[in-house]
Amino acid sequence: MAYSMAGPLYIGWYSVWDNSADDDVNERWHHDTLKSLEPITRGQL
């Protein structure tokens, strides 16, 4: 795995759930949580 040397830390952010009926709420949670980390991150792929 390659990652940027621009920061001292690499975090892989993944979400997994069992029920496809929960897709909307879980995808929104994942997106919102990742967005909240933007002030302390240096980018993403």
CNS distance restraints for C-alpha pairs under 8 A (distance, minus, plus):
assign (resid   3 and name CA) (resid  10 and name CA) 7.01 0.50 0.50
assign (resid   4 and name CA) (resid  10 and name CA) 7.98 0.50 0.50
assign (resid   6 and name CA) (resid  42 and name CA) 7.45 0.50 0.50
assign (resid   7 and name CA) (resid  42 and name CA) 6.99 0.50 0.50
assign (resid  13 and name CA) (resid  34 and name CA) 7.80 0.50 0.50
assign (resid  14 and name CA) (resid  30 and name CA) 7.98 0.50 0.50
assign (resid  15 and name CA) (resid  26 and name CA) 7.76 0.50 0.50
assign (resid  15 and name CA) (resid  30 and name CA) 6.69 0.50 0.50
assign (resid  17 and name CA) (resid  22 and name CA) 7.67 0.50 0.50
assign (resid  17 and name CA) (resid  26 and name CA) 7.72 0.50 0.50
assign (resid  19 and name CA) (resid  23 and name CA) 7.45 0.50 0.50
assign (resid  22 and name CA) (resid  26 and name CA) 6.04 0.50 0.50
assign (resid  23 and name CA) (resid  27 and name CA) 5.81 0.50 0.50
assign (resid  24 and name CA) (resid  28 and name CA) 6.07 0.50 0.50
assign (resid  25 and name CA) (resid  29 and name CA) 6.14 0.50 0.50
assign (resid  26 and name CA) (resid  30 and name CA) 6.08 0.50 0.50
assign (resid  27 and name CA) (resid  31 and name CA) 6.10 0.50 0.50
assign (resid  28 and name CA) (resid  32 and name CA) 5.97 0.50 0.50
assign (resid  29 and name CA) (resid  33 and name CA) 5.94 0.50 0.50
assign (resid  30 and name CA) (resid  34 and name CA) 6.12 0.50 0.50
assign (resid  31 and name CA) (resid  35 and name CA) 6.04 0.50 0.50
assign (resid  32 and name CA) (resid  36 and name CA) 6.20 0.50 0.50
assign (resid  33 and name CA) (resid  37 and name CA) 6.77 0.50 0.50
assign (resid  34 and name CA) (resid  38 and name CA) 6.99 0.50 0.50
assign (resid  37 and name CA) (resid  41 and name CA) 6.36 0.50 0.50
assign (resid  38 and name CA) (resid  42 and name CA) 7.54 0.50 0.50
assign (resid  38 and name CA) (resid  43 and name CA) 7.74 0.50 0.50
